[in-house]
Amino acid sequence: MSKDQIKIFCPATIANISCGFDVLGLALGTVGDEMVIRKMAQPGIKISSITGQDLPMETERNVAGVAGMAMLAALKYTNGFEIEITKKIKPGSGIGSSAASAAGAVWGINQLLGTPCSEHQLVEFAMEGEKLASGSAHADNVAPAIYGGITLVRSSNPLDVVRINPPSQLYATVVHPHIEIKTSDSRKILKTTISLADGIRQWGNLGALVAGLFQEDYALISRSLEDHIIEPIRSILIPGFEDIKSGAIAAGALGCGISGSGPSIFALSKGKDTANNVAKAMSGVLDKIELNHDAYVSEINTKGFRILS
Amino acid sequence: MSKDQIKIFCPATIANISCGFDVLGLALGTVGDEMVIRKMAQPGIKISSITGQDLPMETERNVAGVAGMAMLAALKYTNGFEIEITKKIKPGSGIGSSAASAAGAVWGINQLLGTPCSEHQLVEFAMEGEKLASGSAHADNVAPAIYGGITLVRSSNPLDVVRINPPSQLYATVVHPHIEIKTSDSRKILKTTISLADGIRQWGNLGALVAGLFQEDYALISRSLEDHIIEPIRSILIPGFEDIKSGAIAAGALGCGISGSGPSIFALSKGKDTANNVAKAMSGVLDKIELNHDAYVSEINTKGFRILS
């Protein structure tokens, strides 16, 4: 049991699921980073290598470093950990790159220490990493990464996370167009007020979406995957968004929206075959406008992180 | 089977359940009107008696009459029905007095005709009665009356109602202070815009409340029963509201808020004993400020209407 080293899979995540802006996220199964975490005698966190992306190695400038340090401080742990990160999730893609690293560090350390911390605590530590990445300690991506499945963040402060088991046939398709949208920019264009009527529509949809997830009612999930507040504003930053979305729906998707703050676009489908068809349709639109992109199809990852070795 | 007359119980309902403003309602079991509906040879709806309240008897000015006529027109039914109403729910109390009558008429007629109409259709007919009563064809009260249990109205137009089974130990307490608040007035004081931050808080709470209902997680239900948008504005119309609410919570209620557009105040509790204690606490505050009121304790009515004879 007392391993000195662990290699883990760190899932990508979709946050801001349509009507669940700022509260609803899910973990992906087939898209993610890898991380090796190793006990070391010296105190603190040492980021010893980052492969695949050019990111800061200094502990206090690295999300995994900051999250890990928050955990060690809370545990009053006097030794430390060395971390090697293999990035496959591109930073700025909108599928939780920083969350995978921040949450991965604390999840992995927790495993090496014999799981002294609850998932709730791990989310709180990982949020410190998110604070470094985006300026706000949000849990939208770290919560689904750590809890697995679908998570609803009822409140960030105090933290209150509700885990929802995904319907068994729910699949996600994600396309990542290779353009850059800064999270801070994509937050800046949002209005700070909304109409009460739009608010009612949004919470009606979110309540129904949660009910649809519990009842495994795919038609209800589909009807509820609407966002009349954020999507109309943010989607103007994503070339081809309307065509990609209508292509996804025409190919059978239950719904489609912006992942996180973009530019990635997600669709949810019933069944893997449909999710593959949806990927083709979404890719097709991006090919037509000659926008390089990645496309992924994944089941919803009910476990979150997992140990590879 | 082919009865010519039916006597039914018409449940009172709580709408606007805290964070579920305009979407979430529930049916009460022990508070309601009675209605006798009888086939008649002449076409149309005849309101032959109203006991307990002074309300218009003319078909086109009576909510049961209007709802019933909408149903007969849709069915192209050429004979008619006579309706006797015994009002126990006071109009203007905020627990669905008009909904009980409008929905009662169409539910009862549906029974006498061998249930040709779905619950969805019955809600649509009953909404015509609500339109007469309040100027808008809302489903907040008629939906829980007809479906029973807890209902979420995802959308009124097109109508989309989600039925949620109530947790088995959930009880409602309602106090009705004898003051008059017109629905139209209580709508007028609402702001037409809200902050995005308040909106996010509201839909986070509603999503969590729905999850709590499915998971029978009373602590989560309790944490989610918040309304930072409507309640702070409307509660100023209800004398003693803050004390009544804090009294209810101190007596063990999971949450407390304004029923419909007031002046009734509801609390939800786990278990009947707690609900009774909560009723005492709420009544106590109203007694102290010498405000006449009724107080009710009820299980959540999972059936909605029921046949008495």
Contacts between the chains, C-beta under 8 A, distances in Angstrom:
chain1	res1	chain2	res2	distance
A	19	B	203	7.0
A	20	B	203	7.4
A	20	B	207	6.7
A	21	B	200	6.6
A	21	B	203	7.7
A	22	B	200	4.6
A	22	B	204	7.4
A	23	B	200	6.6
A	23	B	203	6.5
A	23	B	204	4.3
A	23	B	207	6.1
A	24	B	207	6.8
A	152	B	204	7.0
A	152	B	207	4.8
A	152	B	208	5.9
A	152	B	211	6.3
A	153	B	204	6.6
A	154	B	204	4.8
A	154	B	205	6.3
A	154	B	207	7.3
A	154	B	208	3.9
A	154	B	220	7.9
A	154	B	223	6.8
A	154	B	224	6.4
A	155	B	201	7.6
A	155	B	204	6.5
A	155	B	223	8.0
A	160	B	208	7.3
A	160	B	223	6.3
A	162	B	207	7.6
A	162	B	208	5.2
A	162	B	211	4.8
A	162	B	212	7.7
A	162	B	220	6.5
A	164	B	211	6.1
A	190	B	196	6.6
A	191	B	196	6.7
A	192	B	195	6.2
A	192	B	196	5.6
A	192	B	197	7.7
A	193	B	193	4.7
A	193	B	194	6.7
A	193	B	195	5.6
A	193	B	196	6.5
A	194	B	193	6.7
A	194	B	194	6.2
A	194	B	195	7.8
A	194	B	196	5.4
A	194	B	199	5.4
A	195	B	192	6.2
A	195	B	193	5.6
A	195	B	194	7.8
A	196	B	190	6.6
A	196	B	191	6.7
A	196	B	192	5.6
A	196	B	193	6.4
A	196	B	194	5.4
A	196	B	229	7.5
A	197	B	192	7.7
A	199	B	194	5.4
A	199	B	198	8.0
A	199	B	199	4.4
A	199	B	202	6.6
A	199	B	203	7.7
A	199	B	229	7.4
A	200	B	21	6.7
A	200	B	22	4.6
A	200	B	23	6.6
A	201	B	155	7.5
A	202	B	199	6.6
A	202	B	203	5.5
A	203	B	19	7.0
A	203	B	20	7.3
A	203	B	21	7.7
A	203	B	23	6.5
A	203	B	199	7.6
A	203	B	202	5.5
A	203	B	203	4.0
A	203	B	206	4.5
A	203	B	207	7.9
A	204	B	22	7.4
A	204	B	23	4.3
A	204	B	152	7.0
A	204	B	153	6.6
A	204	B	154	4.8
A	204	B	155	6.4
A	205	B	154	6.3
A	206	B	203	4.5
A	206	B	206	6.1
A	206	B	207	4.7
A	207	B	20	6.7
A	207	B	23	6.2
A	207	B	24	6.8
A	207	B	152	4.8
A	207	B	154	7.3
A	207	B	162	7.6
A	207	B	203	7.8
A	207	B	206	4.7
A	207	B	207	6.3
A	207	B	209	7.5
A	207	B	210	4.8
A	208	B	152	5.8
A	208	B	154	3.9
A	208	B	160	7.2
A	208	B	162	5.2
A	209	B	207	7.5
A	210	B	207	4.8
A	210	B	210	4.3
A	210	B	211	5.4
A	210	B	214	7.8
A	211	B	152	6.3
A	211	B	162	4.8
A	211	B	164	6.1
A	211	B	210	5.4
A	211	B	214	7.3
A	212	B	162	7.7
A	214	B	210	7.7
A	214	B	211	7.3
A	214	B	214	4.2
A	220	B	154	7.9
A	220	B	162	6.5
A	223	B	154	6.9
A	223	B	160	6.3
A	224	B	154	6.4
A	229	B	196	7.6
A	229	B	199	7.4
